[in-house]
Amino acid sequence: MKNVYNMRFGFWISLFVIWVLSFGFSRAATIEELKSTIEEREGQIKEIEAEIESYQRQIDAKVAESSTLKNEISRLEALLKKLNAEIRLTQSKIQASQLTLEKLTIEIGNKSEEIEEQKAALGEILRSLYESESESLVEILLKHRALSDFFGALRQIENLEKAVQEDLEILKTLKKELEEREAQELAAKKKLVDLSSELKDRRAIEETGRQNRNQLLKITKNKEAEYQKLLREREKQRSLIIEDIRKIEDELRLLIDPSSLPAPRPGVLAWPLENPKITQGFGRTDFAINTDVYGEKSHNGIDLRASVGTPILSAQDGVVKATGNSDLICPGGSYGNWILIEHPNRLATLYAHLSHVRVSMDSNVLRGDVIGYSGDTGYTTGPHLHFTVYDARTVQIKPSRVCGLLPYGGYLDPMVYL
């Protein structure tokens, strides 16, 4: 029995080694090739990111300069180059994700085959162990004339039991590794879907930027005097719009019921941007007091630094109550592209000056979902996100005197919930 078992066990081991050498190495080479290609793509991504940063510095420099048509056109040209680079960046990320997914698929196949081979090897050991244990010690003793052979057979049984435990541990490890790869594959598939949607969005943002540049040249006929006239007209519109909003929201604030709202604490709402940086706070800020932008009254939200095309995130689960674009009626006069979301906790949030809106009215969103992209639509002194928090029960969507439908409400200090 011992010789027969050794021959059979040796056969299986030899077969397994041949399989690993012939098949496993060819798969490993494919994985190594994919790893190398992924590293190349990651290098390209870093290069494009550096290019985008360079364009952003050009844009920031133009924003800081005086408002002339030449500077504005230069800013828009730099913005278009940046947006085009962001499209290429997203495409490179998609390619990297596809390669990662391909690598994971191969690794999952490898792990599955390793598990099946390990099961087969374990089955052979268990069969041999069963055959050994089906004999009594007396039967084993009678089969071996020498005591040394008898004790050798016992040691063989002990070794088989030890091999079973070791193979079970290997199987557990392989199963855990397989589950990890499958979880990574699921995440990679989701990332690929998200990036595909982002690519479509970024192409829309780039096209809008191109249209804005062409529209500005058409309106001004490339003349500085016409551009300055356009700025003065927008200032007049802005004053009327701000006065509308201030009067209506002063009345709506009287309807706020603090006792029925969430208790102020950090985390009730998530920040609508990754790595947020406040450029203007809530209420009677220095900017609000020292300029006539808000009629020398309060700022009804907070402003967060965000270059054009930065993903905007929903601050909490909720339903999109409305979206709008005030630039269709009064370009450069109000919120521009905006989104209003109502949350189950009786709060509502407004996201304004967006370059692109990704959601539609009545759609459900989750905390952290990308709902749009930041921009400089409406009245801005530079790209940013305007974020307002309302008591949801006071919110109204109604026409203004000069700017079409706008959101109004009893506004709250966002900082007590962020």
C-alpha positions in Angstrom: 0.0 0.0 0.0 2.8 2.4 0.9 4.5 2.0 -2.4 1.3 2.3 -4.4 0.4 5.4 -2.5 3.8 7.0 -3.0 3.6 6.3 -6.7 0.2 7.9 -6.9 1.1 10.8 -4.7 4.3 11.4 -6.7 2.3 11.3 -9.9 -0.1 14.0 -8.7 2.8 16.2 -7.4 4.7 15.8 -10.7 1.5 16.7 -12.7 0.9 19.7 -10.5 4.5 21.0 -10.9 4.3 20.6 -14.7 1.0 22.5 -14.7 2.5 25.4 -12.6 5.6 25.6 -14.8 3.9 25.4 -18.1 0.6 27.4 -17.4 1.3 29.5 -14.4 4.4 31.2 -15.8 2.6 32.1 -19.1 -0.2 33.8 -17.1 2.4 35.5 -14.8 4.1 37.0 -17.9 0.7 38.3 -19.1 0.1 39.9 -15.8 3.6 41.5 -15.7 2.9 42.9 -19.2 -0.3 44.4 -18.0 1.4 45.8 -14.9 4.0 47.5 -17.1 1.4 49.0 -19.4 -0.6 50.2 -16.4 2.5 51.9 -15.0 2.9 53.6 -18.4 -0.6 54.9 -18.3 -0.1 56.2 -14.7 2.9 58.1 -16.0 0.8 59.7 -18.7 -1.8 60.6 -16.2 0.8 62.4 -14.1 2.0 64.3 -17.1 -1.5 65.4 -18.0 -2.2 66.4 -14.4 0.9 68.6 -14.5 -0.3 70.2 -17.8 -3.7 70.9 -16.2 -2.0 72.6 -13.2 0.0 74.8 -15.7 -3.2 75.9 -17.5 -4.9 76.6 -14.1 -2.1 78.9 -13.1 -2.6 80.8 -16.4 -6.3 81.1 -15.7 -5.8 82.3 -12.1 -3.4 84.9 -13.4 -5.9 86.2 -15.9 -8.7 86.3 -13.2 -6.5 88.5 -11.0 -5.9 91.0 -13.8 -8.2 93.9 -14.8 -11.5 93.1 -16.6 -10.6 93.7 -20.3 -11.8 91.8 -23.3 -8.3 90.7 -24.2 -7.8 89.2 -20.7 -11.1 87.5 -20.8 -10.5 85.9 -24.2 -7.0 84.8 -23.0 -8.7 83.3 -19.9 -11.3 81.5 -21.9 -8.6 80.1 -24.3 -6.5 78.8 -21.3 -9.7 77.3 -19.9 -10.5 75.5 -23.1 -7.0 74.0 -23.2 -7.4 72.9 -19.6 -10.8 71.4 -20.3 -9.4 69.5 -23.3 -6.5 68.2 -21.1 -9.1 67.0 -18.5 -10.9 65.1 -21.3 -7.6 63.4 -22.2 -6.9 62.8 -18.5 -10.3 61.0 -18.1 -9.6 59.0 -21.3 -6.2 57.9 -19.8 -7.9 56.9 -16.5 -10.4 54.9 -18.5 -7.6 53.0 -20.3 -5.8 52.4 -17.0 -9.0 51.1 -15.4 -9.6 48.8 -18.4 -6.1 47.3 -18.0 -6.6 46.9 -14.2 -9.8 45.1 -14.8 -8.2 42.8 -17.4 -5.4 42.1 -14.9 -7.9 41.3 -12.1 -9.8 39.0 -14.4 -6.7 37.0 -15.1 -5.8 36.9 -11.4 -9.3 35.7 -10.5 -9.0 33.0 -13.1 -5.6 32.0 -11.7 -6.9 31.8 -8.1 -9.9 29.8 -9.2 -7.8 27.3 -10.9 -5.4 27.1 -8.0 -8.3 26.4 -5.7 -9.5 23.6 -8.0 -6.1 22.0 -8.1 -5.7 22.3 -4.4 -9.1 20.6 -3.9 -8.0 17.8 -6.2 -4.7 17.3 -4.3 -6.6 17.4 -1.0 -9.1 14.8 -2.3 -6.2 12.4 -3.0 -4.8 12.8 0.4 -8.2 12.3 2.1 -8.8 9.2 0.0 -5.5 7.8 1.1 -6.1 8.8 4.7 -9.5 7.1 4.6 -8.0 3.9 3.2 -5.4 3.9 6.0 -7.8 4.6 8.8 -10.3 2.0 7.6 -7.7 -0.6 8.8 -7.3 -1.4 12.5 -3.9 -1.2 14.2 -3.9 -5.0 14.4 -4.5 -5.3 10.7 -1.7 -2.8 10.0 0.6 -4.7 12.3 -0.1 -8.1 10.7 0.6 -6.6 7.2 4.1 -5.6 8.2 6.5 -8.2 9.4 9.0 -5.7 10.8 8.1 -3.3 13.6 10.0 -0.6 11.8 7.6 -1.0 8.8 4.6 -0.9 11.2 5.7 2.4 12.8 6.6 3.8 9.4 3.0 3.2 8.3 1.8 5.0 11.4 4.0 7.9 10.7 2.7 8.0 7.1 -0.9 8.3 8.5 0.2 11.1 10.8 1.9 12.9 7.9 -1.3 12.5 5.8 -3.4 14.1 8.6 -0.8 17.0 8.8 -1.0 17.4 5.0 -4.8 17.7 5.2 -4.5 20.5 7.8 -1.9 22.3 5.7 -3.9 22.0 2.5 -7.0 23.3 4.3 -5.1 26.4 5.4 -3.9 26.9 1.8 -7.4 26.6 0.6 -8.6 29.2 3.1 -5.9 31.6 2.0 -6.7 31.1 -1.7 -10.4 31.6 -1.0 -9.6 34.9 0.9 -7.4 36.1 -1.9 -10.1 35.2 -4.5 -12.7 37.2 -2.6 -10.3 40.2 -2.4 -9.7 40.1 -6.1 -13.5 39.8 -6.8 -14.1 42.8 -4.6 -11.4 44.8 -6.4 -12.9 43.7 -9.7 -16.3 45.0 -8.6 -14.8 48.3 -7.6 -12.9 48.6 -10.9 -16.1 48.0 -12.9 -17.9 50.7 -10.9 -14.9 53.1 -11.5 -15.0 52.4 -15.2 -18.7 53.2 -15.4 -18.2 56.4 -13.4 -15.3 57.5 -15.6 -17.3 56.8 -18.8 -20.0 59.1 -17.4 -17.4 61.7 -16.4 -15.9 61.7 -19.9 -19.3 62.5 -21.4 -19.8 65.3 -18.9 -16.3 66.8 -19.5 -17.0 66.8 -23.3 -20.2 68.8 -22.6 -18.3 71.2 -20.3 -15.6 71.8 -23.0 -18.3 72.4 -25.7 -20.1 74.9 -23.4 -16.8 76.7 -22.8 -16.2 76.9 -26.6 -19.7 78.3 -27.1 -19.2 80.9 -24.4 -16.0 82.1 -26.0 -17.6 82.4 -29.4 -20.7 84.1 -28.0 -18.6 86.7 -26.2 -16.7 87.5 -29.4 -20.0 87.7 -31.3 -21.6 90.1 -28.8 -18.6 92.4 -28.4 -17.5 92.1 -32.0 -14.0 91.8 -30.5 -14.2 95.5 -29.3 -13.2 96.6 -25.8 -15.8 99.3 -25.6 -18.6 96.7 -26.3 -17.2 94.4 -23.6 -17.2 97.2 -21.0 -20.8 98.1 -22.0 -21.7 94.5 -21.5 -20.2 94.5 -18.0 -22.1 97.6 -17.1 -25.4 96.1 -18.2 -24.8 93.0 -16.2 -24.0 95.1 -13.1 -27.4 96.8 -13.4 -29.2 93.4 -13.8 -27.3 92.0 -10.8 -28.4 94.8 -8.5 -32.1 94.2 -9.3 -31.7 90.4 -8.9 -29.9 90.8 -5.5 -32.6 93.1 -4.3 -35.3 90.6 -5.3 -33.6 87.7 -3.5 -32.9 89.8 -0.4 -36.5 91.0 0.1 -38.1 87.5 -0.5 -35.6 85.7 1.7 -35.9 88.2 4.5 -39.6 87.3 4.7 -39.0 83.5 4.3 -36.4 83.5 7.2 -39.3 84.4 9.5 -40.8 81.0 8.8 -37.8 79.0 10.0 -38.6 76.7 12.9 -35.3 75.8 14.5 -36.9 73.4 16.9 -37.8 71.0 14.1 -34.5 71.1 12.3 -31.5 68.8 13.0 -29.4 69.7 16.0 -26.3 71.7 14.9 -23.3 69.4 14.8 -20.6 68.5 12.3 -21.4 65.8 9.8 -25.1 66.4 9.5 -24.2 67.4 5.9 -21.1 66.4 4.0 -18.9 69.0 2.3 -20.0 69.4 -1.3 -16.3 69.3 -2.5 -13.3 67.2 -1.8 -10.6 69.2 0.0 -12.9 72.2 0.5 -11.4 75.7 1.0 -13.8 78.6 2.0 -13.2 81.8 0.1 -16.2 83.6 1.6 -18.1 82.7 4.8 -21.7 83.0 5.8 -23.5 86.2 6.8 -22.1 89.7 7.2 -18.7 89.0 5.7 -16.2 91.7 4.9 -17.0 91.3 1.2 -20.7 91.7 2.0 -20.3 94.8 4.1 -17.7 96.6 2.0 -19.3 96.0 -1.4 -22.8 96.4 -2.8 -22.9 92.8 -4.2 -25.5 91.8 -1.6 -27.0 95.2 -1.1 -24.6 95.6 1.9 -26.6 92.8 3.6 -25.7 89.1 4.3 -24.2 86.4 2.2 -26.8 83.7 2.2 -24.3 80.8 2.0 -20.6 80.0 1.7 -18.3 80.1 -1.3 -15.8 77.3 -1.9 -12.8 77.5 -4.1 -13.3 75.3 -7.2 -11.9 75.6 -10.6 -14.1 74.9 -13.6 -14.9 71.2 -13.9 -14.4 70.2 -10.3 -16.9 67.5 -9.3 -19.7 68.7 -7.0 -21.1 66.2 -4.4 -24.5 65.9 -2.8 -24.3 67.0 0.8 -26.8 64.3 1.9 -29.3 61.8 0.5 -32.3 63.5 -1.0 -34.4 64.4 -4.0 -33.6 66.9 -6.7 -36.4 69.5 -6.3 -35.3 71.7 -9.2 -32.5 72.7 -11.5 -32.1 75.9 -13.5 -29.9 78.2 -15.5 -30.4 81.9 -14.9 -27.9 82.7 -17.7 -30.5 81.9 -20.3 -32.4 85.0 -19.4 -29.9 87.2 -17.6 -26.3 86.2 -18.5 -23.8 86.8 -15.7 -26.5 88.1 -13.4 -27.4 85.5 -10.8 -26.8 81.9 -9.8 -26.1 80.6 -13.4 -26.5 76.8 -13.4 -27.9 75.7 -10.1 -29.3 72.6 -8.4 -31.7 72.4 -5.4 -31.9 69.2 -3.3 -34.3 68.5 -0.5 -33.2 66.1 2.2 -35.2 63.9 4.6 -33.9 65.8 7.6 -35.9 69.0 6.6 -32.9 70.7 5.2 -32.4 71.7 1.5 -29.2 72.6 -0.2 -28.4 74.9 -3.2 -25.4 74.5 -5.4 -24.8 77.4 -7.8 -22.5 78.8 -10.5 -22.0 75.3 -12.0 -20.5 74.6 -15.4 -22.6 71.4 -15.9 -25.6 69.9 -14.2 -25.6 66.1 -14.1 -28.9 65.4 -12.4 -32.5 66.1 -13.3 -35.6 67.1 -11.4 -37.2 64.4 -9.1 -34.1 62.2 -9.3 -32.9 60.6 -6.1 -29.3 61.2 -5.0 -27.1 59.8 -2.3 -24.7 61.5 0.0 -21.4 62.0 -1.9 -22.9 61.4 -5.4 -21.5 63.7 -8.2 -24.4 65.9 -9.1 -22.6 68.4 -11.3 -19.4 70.3 -11.9 -18.2 73.7 -10.7 -17.9 76.7 -12.9 -18.3 80.5 -13.2 -21.8 80.8 -14.6 -24.0 83.6 -13.2 -22.5 86.5 -11.3 -19.0 85.6 -10.1 -15.7 87.2 -9.6 -14.0 83.9 -10.5 -14.9 80.2 -10.6 -16.3 78.8 -7.3 -19.2 76.9 -5.8 -21.8 78.9 -3.9 -23.5 76.6 -1.3 -26.6 77.5 0.6 -28.6 75.6 3.3 -32.3 76.3 3.7 -35.1 75.2 6.0 -36.7 73.0 3.3 -40.2 73.9 4.3 -39.6 77.6 3.5 -38.2 76.9 0.0 -39.9 78.4 -3.0 -39.1 78.4 -6.7 -40.6 81.5 -8.3 -39.8 84.0 -11.1 -37.7 87.0 -10.4 -38.4 90.3 -12.1 -35.5 90.0 -14.6 -34.0 86.6 -14.3 -36.6 83.9 -14.7 -37.2 81.1 -12.1 -34.9 81.2 -9.1 -34.8 79.4 -5.7 -35.6 81.2 -2.5 -35.8 80.2 1.1 -35.1 80.8 4.8 -31.4 80.3 4.7 -29.2 78.9 7.6 -25.6 79.0 8.4 -24.1 75.9 6.6 -21.1 75.8 9.0 -23.2 74.5 11.9 -24.0 71.3 9.9 -20.8 70.7 7.9 
